[in-house]
Amino acid sequence: MTDTTEKRSAPRHRVLKGGTISFGGAGLDCTVRNMSDTGAGLDVAEVEQIPPSFKLAIAADNFLRRCRMVWSKGRRIGVKFE
């Protein structure tokens, strides 16, 4: 039996937006799949290239937040906004 208890402090809403993960002068494209006031779910090409902490930009929304990766599975990562 799978535990489906919601552990997030704020509900996430589905979105489909292009974003940029930036760190150390580098930038990687990502797709923002869901988002809340406290974090987001992102699709990325290569999880191994992403450091534990980075900035997430969504140009269409004038959005820029510092993030910390809290989980990863395949090409999807979950981040918490700092």
N, C-alpha and C positions, 0 to 999 in steps of 0.2 A: 504494500500500500504506500502511495506517495503522499508526503506531507505537502498540502497545497496552501498552508497558512501563509497569508501575506505578511512579510516581515518589513516592508518599507514603511517609513514614517509619513510619507505622502503618496497619494495615488498617482500613478503614471498614466499619461494620455498618449495614445498612438499618434505618431507624426511620421512624416517621410521627408526629411530635409537633408541637404548636403551640408557637411561641416568640415572643419579643419582642426586637426590635433596638432598643436605646436609645442615644441620643446627644444631647448638648446640650439636655436636657430634653424631647426628643421620643421617641415610641415608635412603632414600626411592627411590625405582625404579620408573621410568617413561618411557614413550615412546614419543620421539620428533616427532611430526607430520608435523610441518612446521617451517621454520626458515628464518630470514633475518639478516641483519647487526645490527638491533636494538632490536630484540626480537624473541620470539618463541611461538608456540602452543604446549602444552604438554597434554598427557593423564596420569592421575594418579588414583590410587586405591581409595584414600580417601582425598578429598580436605580439609576436616576439620583439618587434621594433619599438613598442610603446613602453615608456618608462612608467613607474608607479604613480607619478604626479606630472600633470601637464595642463595646458590651457586648451579649452574647447571654444571654437568660434563658429557661429552660424551667421554668415554675412547677411542673409535675407532678413534676419530679425535684429541686426545690430547687437548680437548676443556674444559676450565674452566672459567666460568663467574659468577659474582654476578648478581642476578636478583631481580626484584620486581614484584609481582603478580599484574596485572592491571584488570583482570576480571576472572570470573569462571562461568561455566555453566555445570551442571552435573559433569562428570568426566574429563572435559577438562578445562584447565586454559591457560590464555595468560599472558606472562611475557615480561617485558622490561628489556633489559640489562643495567646495571649501569656502 
